[in-house]
Structures are given as structure tokens and as C-alpha cells.
């Protein structure tokens, strides 16, 4: 099948369009199939290799630990997102369980599915070459790979927003009722997955209303119904303030982090590592060069094709930024919240690098970005320093406590370490007002660090082990004999362990 046939003459749905292409043995179809297979290999090959991270523990052990009613109640009181992902995840885990591979497979599947959708978006906007370039950029984007291996809602959000963009483009070009209905349905589902879907939906709705007028009402009705249904949950979650921690970090830092993360994935604060600006410079320069090429060499048709995805990306990033500046208490600017902008941005880059007027320059930029991104994906898949901390290995090395034990480590590592220890560990703070007695003190650090000073421990504790689990190190202290000592809880979080902030876990110990 020719590209134009797939773009306009084929059936409306994504699956039917791709099936039609397969029957016609289109070369484009087989290229997309190969790129999609590569995306699947990248996402599934190492899917269960990393330990759960902090937010994933919330999904696995707080939301999905019991029946469906408990899961929905947990979304009500402990989440800051709509329920659709958790509904699907609960059903999904009834068959595959809540282990790393099984639970993350839902996100991985969504991450693979967005690859052919990106092709169809690029195809609709600017033809086969733009579509193929877009699908390749999506397949090897490190940020999309990261969230395809995260047991949270973000990969599903990206898929649904990409599908919404596709049906918006089709509605603008053809005005068919079924495309408008599909736009409304995918937009409503995206809104039911994450509240930041409202920003791309708003752009698409405005453009559709301007071009199609009353014909857009069926799609808007579906979105309005979803918004009304979500309103009580939204208001309740906002009153709890689970997302207010975002404003504790400077807005400038978070904007830079978002730009770097879009091209290199979550390789900084979220995994407890310092930012690495040099690794983000090359892909950012390449992407900016592509945008400059579009501005300087692009013709009317290329710029017109790029306008919709560019507008979606600009508003998805710009409106939350404006809200953060005008109302600091509504500052939710964060790389993962801005993910609905990523696929549209990659589509714009694809259009820019496939312009006939700059074919060689564009092809060189696209090739360089693809090679860099694929290489980075492979590197991140095997380098522990670019991954989630391996709390499972730490828990395995620590084992069951032989006596009351306290563990000092990264505050965001407490929940996953509790999950993997399975010893009934509890998180404690000095503000709890208890005096705790322990026999053992363990310090888990990011890399090997100097021993903690005696003022944190107490004079009687003696070092008994300094163990390496890869990136994370465990330094153990015990009291001689069977006695217990009072825990210096106010001082322990100040231990220098290579993390931004520390917390304390206790195994099998009661107040003194």
C-alpha cells in the first residue's frame, strides 16, 4: 500500500490501517514493524532487571495490594492522579502479578504501541519519510524508554495523548465524524490517566472548534463527561496536597531537568544522582538545530505541517510554566508531568529533518540523533549508575535482623527497601516522640563513603562489615554483646551517604 493510501484511504482506526498495510506488503509497513520490534526489545529485554523505585512501590504495595475496592480507595487518599491506569493495572496484575516484570509490562506495552502511532501522526502531517523518522525517534528516545519500564501511568498517558493528536489531525484534514468521536474518546481516556492531559486537549479542542465548529461537539461531550466524573476526585486530591513537594525545588532547575530528561531519560535527581549536563548537550543541540533548520529552510507546507504538534508541545509546557509563575502554590512543572509534549516535539523534529529543501543536512541531524539516542538507551540498560537503585540486592545482603536494627539511607529509598526486606520495617522520625533502642546500625550509601562520625552512632557501636552491592554500599555497626543502645534519631539523618536527604528504618523494635 502506498503512504497516501494508508494516510487517507485506509480505515479510520490505527489497527485497521496497519493491518491493511500488512496485507499490501507495504515497504513502509515492514520498516515500521522492524522499528516497533526494536522498541519492544529495548523495553522488554531488561524490564524486570531493576528494582522498584519509590513511586512504583506505591503502585505495587499500596494501591494494588488488595481487592479492586481497596485500589480505588488508595487512589482517592494517596494519589494525585486519576484512576484509569490503576484500574487497568489492577486487572492486568490479576494475571501477571505485581512483580517487576509483570506490573511494568503494562507500561512497556503502551510504550511499544506509541511507536506505530507516531508513524501515523507523521504520515498524516507530512508523508511517509516524516512518519518513519518520527517512529524511529520515538522508539529510541531514552525518556520514553524509562517510563515504558516504570510501574506508573506515564507511558499510558503518552500513548493516549499521541492517539488523541492523531485523531485530531485526521479530524482537521477530513472532518469525518468517526475521527472526531475517536479524538474525544482518546482525549477523555488521557484525561482519566493524568491531569496534565488537559493541556494538549485544550489546544486540539481550540483548533478543531475553529475549523470544524459544531461538528466537534460529540468529541467535546466525551471530554466534558470525563471531566465532570473526575471533578470530585480532582478537588479531593488537590486538597490533600500530595504534589506540593514539587515546588520545593527551584523552577529553573526543574525546567533544565525536563529538557535534559527529554533526551537522556531520568538520570539525575529521581535516581539520587547529580545532574550530568554533558550527556544532554549533544542531543539537545541536535534537536535545536533541527528546529532552526525548519525555521530557516522550511517552506510553507513544512511549517504548516509542524504547526499543530508544535502548538501542542508549546502549550503543554508553557501553560503549566505560566501557572507556576503566576500562582506558585499551583506549581506542578516537572519533567514527567510534561511528557505529553514529547511525542509532538519529536514529530516536529521529524518534519524538520525530512524537508526536501535540506535533505542532506536534515538526514545527517536525524541520523546523529537516532544513533546517539539508541546508544544511550543501550548504555542506560546496562549501566547501574543510570538506573534505579538496586534495593533488592541491598535487602538480600542485609537479610533478616538478628536483633533490633536501624537502617539509615536515602529518604526515597526507604519505601523500596521496606518492600524488599519484608521484615515489617517501619519508617521513623525524631518528631514521632519515641526513644528507640537498637542493637545494630546499618548505613546504605550511594557509592563508598567515609565512616559516619561517632557522634551519630554512640561510643559502643563497632563496625562489623563494609559491603558492596554494586552502586550501593552497606556499612554495618553492632554493639558488643547482647545489649541495646538508644538511637540518636535527630542526628542520624545528617550522615553523609551521597544522597540529597536521608531517612531511618527500624526492624522489629519497639519504643523504649
PyMOL commands that set and color helices and strands:
alter all, ss='L'
color gray80, all
select helices_A, chain A and resi 3-9+14-23+27-44+54-63+68-78+84-96+100-126+128-139+142-148+154-174+177-191+197-240+244-248+251-264+269-271+277-297+300-326+328-330+335-338+340-353+356-382+384-386+391-398+411-421+430-432+454-457+489-492
alter helices_A, ss='H'
color red, helices_A
select strands_A, chain A and resi 405-410+426-428+437-438+440-446+461-468+472-479+485-486+502-507
alter strands_A, ss='S'
color yellow, strands_A
deselect
rebuild
show_as cartoon
